[in-house]
Amino acid sequence: MPNLLLEIYNEEIPAGYINSISGGLYISLDTKIKWAGLGQIDIDSFSTPRRFNFFVEGISDRAEDKFEEIFGPPEKAAFKDGKPTKAAEGFARKNGKSVDDIEIRDTDKGRYCFLKVEEKGRTAKEILAEIIPQAIAEVGAPKSMTWIPGNKFAWPRPIRHILALLDDEVIEFDFHGIPVGRITRGHPFHGRREIEIEKADIDKFKEELEKEYVILDSEERKKKIKGELERVFKKEGIVFDENKLGTLLDEVTNLVEWPEVVVGEFDEEFLELPKEIVQAAMMEHQRYFPVEKEDGTLINKFVTVSNRPQLKDETVERNAYYLQTIGVGNERVIRARLADAKFFYDEDRGKKLEDYVPELAGMVYHAKLGSNLDKVNRLVELCGKIGPMLGYDKNHTELAERAAFLCRADLVTQMVGEFPSLQGVIGSIYAKEIAKEEEPEVRWAIKRYHNYNVHHYAPGFSGVVANILSTADRLDTLVAFFAIGEEPKGNQDPYALRRAVLGLLDSLENKNVEPAKLLVEATGALINSVEFRPDEVIQNVLRFMRDRLYVKYTSQVYLPDHVRSVLERGMKYPLNRIRPKLKALRNLYKKNKSDWFDLVKSVQRCRPGKIAKDLEEKGLDVNASPDPGKFKPEDDEEGKYEHKLYRLFKEVEKRFIELTDNREYVEAGNYFLEKMKDPINEFYDKVFVNVENPELRLNRVRLTGAIYELFAENFADMAEIAGPEKTSEQ
Amino acid sequence: MNFQQIILKLTEYWADYGCVITQPTDIEVGAGTFAPATILRALGPEPWKAAYVAPSRRPTDGRYGDNPNRMQFYYQYQVVVKPAPEDSQDIYLKSLEAIGIDLKAHDVRFVEDDWESPTLGASGLGWEVWLDGTEVSQYTYFQQCGSIALDPITLELTYGLERLATFVQGVDSVFDLEWAPGFSYGEIHKETEFQGSTYNFEVADTEMLFELFKLFNGEFENLFERFKKRDKEATPESEDWRDVKKDNLVYPAYEFVMKCSHVFNILDARGAISVQERAAYIGKIRNMARAAANMYLQHRKDLGFPLLKDN
């Protein structure tokens, strides 16, 4: 069984694409090879910025033969007097057979000609020549380019050649005219340009490339970098902690074919800058590793991973000298960047943070929504309004207003202009540096406002101020973009409103406040600057929230019909009731199926139906309270049950609302079932709702409707609940 | 190697490669890309190879000569090759060797950089080229110019001459570079930086600039209107062909695009353009660039894409 070795050799692919392209190619090849019947293979995959490699040990050398039976013309047409006609000859010829091979068989439709045709399994080489181009063509990347004249084929960067070997044979195929053969290349600057590979042997291939300064396996490159980092840290007397490197290690691994670590130094005076700034200067643009001590402070050194190997034909001294040169060059770069950062930092701090706020007037938030200062003013107003509504005290509310005032100030600082990713961080650093009087909660809220690293959370800080601010921000964002008609459509969500609403729902889930009330405040803050219809926007945002909640809860353990029944009316009430209701429904449903369906049926029976609709169409108010004075007299056969159900309803209503207000929904459900099931059935058995007398009819509809509404408003709209036949266990 | 030697060596290298050394454009541009030798020539099927120094103006980057690496006026070395050669990276690296950089001794990196010029409606994919961490070139495979998708693809190499020279000479500040024996970069440009920054940031008459923008834009529109009204049926065989040709003045038209772009850049540095207006101005220039690109393509088509014939 032969081995397969494949290499797609391209110019430097962005580090962030490498794993996904390699993974995509792997899946494509794996599926196609197996589908083609070349065996249950295992593919090894490797990648560097310049190449994607795949190796399969022991692929079948051909696919299995296949047999097929082909229907032909009816016997009557194919043979006349035992002799084959033109039809028979044509049928045989078309399938590469002779007339003698034709069999006649009985079928439902009569006697017909048949041919047995065997399809020879094709060779692996033939199949792979088809599969490989398909697999490459299938794989996409976020951003690709064309480069071949007259050809639209796109890849993130130009592919220069493809190596495709089945044992020692080249798998020949055409792929947009790109050379396919047995040639690979070493390190782009230090290895040989053309290396001929004799056969598909991964160990030899790796060895060959290593001689040419390419470490094919990214895990090996990563290990090398880590090992050298450890050595550097040890030399400084610092325990190396991989976790502090974040994603930089993976990224750097995919930037080089041969990593060689170089250490550089910078002036100690730069350590006076806040750590985040020094780190950003090193990591963001230059991809340098900062050297961080166990206590979290930095030392004045950095580590860069170069792509320049120790060359074999140079002396150790010479190689060391070159590495030192590289270090010096990089030192010059970081010195310039840190000098810039320090300049901006000093300049920025010449003013107080609050002094920047007016400048936000010159920075547009959105063309239709005014400037960033307008946004800040809305947030301040909104924080003041919603703080108490969320259940927080005056002190916290005032701090939130202050945080809202300052939270976008850093947008106009020079430092954020230089390091956009530090937005928010700069705000909180400056809040400390140039607004020392700010409360810690305010500074924390500014930091949180920009969602910066959660692990920077310092215990002891309350999240209250941050919570008010972020709630206000999300409310404003949602209302504002809905007001200008920029709600998400399909996959389009340019203002990340889905994320905003999820954040908002998370924080409101435990709050005892009606979302509509908060939205009223948010529209109020916006109404003077934008023209829109507040009621419509509030309804649309509520529906948007409801839809997100539906997705959220149905992706958890809750059944879709339960979720619908609760959300149908639930958006009118504080969201802290939704999960308890869902839990209770689930609990009732799980505990005793027959009780559950009794409850569902009892409530559903009371639901205003066609009769109510007809009355409504006549302009009658079916939702008004039933009037006991308008039932039949107590001693009447029907009146007896009317009065009985009415009295019971009044009694149950009080207790049911008490229980649901206390969010004791299981108890409420059981209580309702126990009290109401029999009387409701009894009522419908004995009382004819659809009577001639319109007044009587209306009052009976009002009575049952009130019972239904009691349950729907305070617990769940049972019309949404599926009957036993539709319910499936989850 | 001093500053002018680097320019000379690069010129010699790319001339040997077969480039037309077109010389700088005589209108202010923000980058070498804006020159007709790049942005127009990248359009259409005709092959093209050119190299030139591109004196470039970026008013917002002015720092009064105080910052060692940022200037409102600087020099790029621009190379364009269409179609992009297959061994372009090797050819580029050899140009670094031509100016005395020993690639063995340095860390060379091709770092992802997707380039885009919203004003030109141009974009491309490629890299920044780093030498020991210093970005010395932009390396771009153009994909779009004047909002038109390109085929064949043009390779654009832009050397930041000052960056490259500080790397070669091992100095920290641009102003310490040796330009020619006995003359430093600072002696030639320190004062131009101070004055340029002062003018751009503090003095430039914004009313005049707004007026200029309007005038330049107006003249462009005149030329574009003329192009739109030309006799579309006429062919080189037509009797009045010479007169018809006078209706597509793409080169003068494109010059007004460059002028508008530069005026806009000063207004921007001057802080005279609000954020909302900014997008509108950029849109205006982009539309002009798109119109000029179409005029250029029509013009070359009228000529029968003459540069195709040698290939």
HADDOCK unambig.tbl for C-alpha pairs under 7 A between the chains (distance, minus, plus):
assign (segid A and resid 12 and name CA) (segid B and resid 110 and name CA) 6.52 0.50 0.50
assign (segid A and resid 14 and name CA) (segid B and resid 112 and name CA) 5.30 0.50 0.50
assign (segid A and resid 145 and name CA) (segid B and resid 125 and name CA) 6.71 0.50 0.50
assign (segid A and resid 145 and name CA) (segid B and resid 143 and name CA) 6.93 0.50 0.50
assign (segid A and resid 147 and name CA) (segid B and resid 153 and name CA) 5.61 0.50 0.50
assign (segid A and resid 149 and name CA) (segid B and resid 151 and name CA) 5.97 0.50 0.50
assign (segid A and resid 149 and name CA) (segid B and resid 152 and name CA) 4.62 0.50 0.50
assign (segid A and resid 149 and name CA) (segid B and resid 153 and name CA) 6.92 0.50 0.50
assign (segid A and resid 150 and name CA) (segid B and resid 151 and name CA) 6.34 0.50 0.50
assign (segid A and resid 150 and name CA) (segid B and resid 152 and name CA) 6.60 0.50 0.50
assign (segid A and resid 286 and name CA) (segid B and resid 133 and name CA) 6.83 0.50 0.50
assign (segid A and resid 306 and name CA) (segid B and resid 107 and name CA) 5.87 0.50 0.50
assign (segid A and resid 307 and name CA) (segid B and resid 107 and name CA) 5.87 0.50 0.50
assign (segid A and resid 308 and name CA) (segid B and resid 106 and name CA) 6.89 0.50 0.50
assign (segid A and resid 308 and name CA) (segid B and resid 107 and name CA) 5.27 0.50 0.50
assign (segid A and resid 322 and name CA) (segid B and resid 105 and name CA) 5.15 0.50 0.50
assign (segid A and resid 322 and name CA) (segid B and resid 106 and name CA) 6.88 0.50 0.50
assign (segid A and resid 326 and name CA) (segid B and resid 106 and name CA) 5.89 0.50 0.50
assign (segid A and resid 326 and name CA) (segid B and resid 107 and name CA) 6.42 0.50 0.50
assign (segid A and resid 326 and name CA) (segid B and resid 132 and name CA) 5.15 0.50 0.50
assign (segid A and resid 329 and name CA) (segid B and resid 132 and name CA) 5.26 0.50 0.50
assign (segid A and resid 329 and name CA) (segid B and resid 133 and name CA) 6.78 0.50 0.50
assign (segid A and resid 330 and name CA) (segid B and resid 132 and name CA) 5.45 0.50 0.50
assign (segid A and resid 330 and name CA) (segid B and resid 133 and name CA) 5.11 0.50 0.50
assign (segid A and resid 332 and name CA) (segid B and resid 172 and name CA) 6.78 0.50 0.50
assign (segid A and resid 333 and name CA) (segid B and resid 133 and name CA) 6.46 0.50 0.50
assign (segid A and resid 333 and name CA) (segid B and resid 134 and name CA) 6.14 0.50 0.50
assign (segid A and resid 362 and name CA) (segid B and resid 274 and name CA) 6.81 0.50 0.50
assign (segid A and resid 363 and name CA) (segid B and resid 275 and name CA) 6.26 0.50 0.50
assign (segid A and resid 364 and name CA) (segid B and resid 275 and name CA) 5.97 0.50 0.50
assign (segid A and resid 364 and name CA) (segid B and resid 276 and name CA) 6.93 0.50 0.50
assign (segid A and resid 367 and name CA) (segid B and resid 276 and name CA) 6.53 0.50 0.50
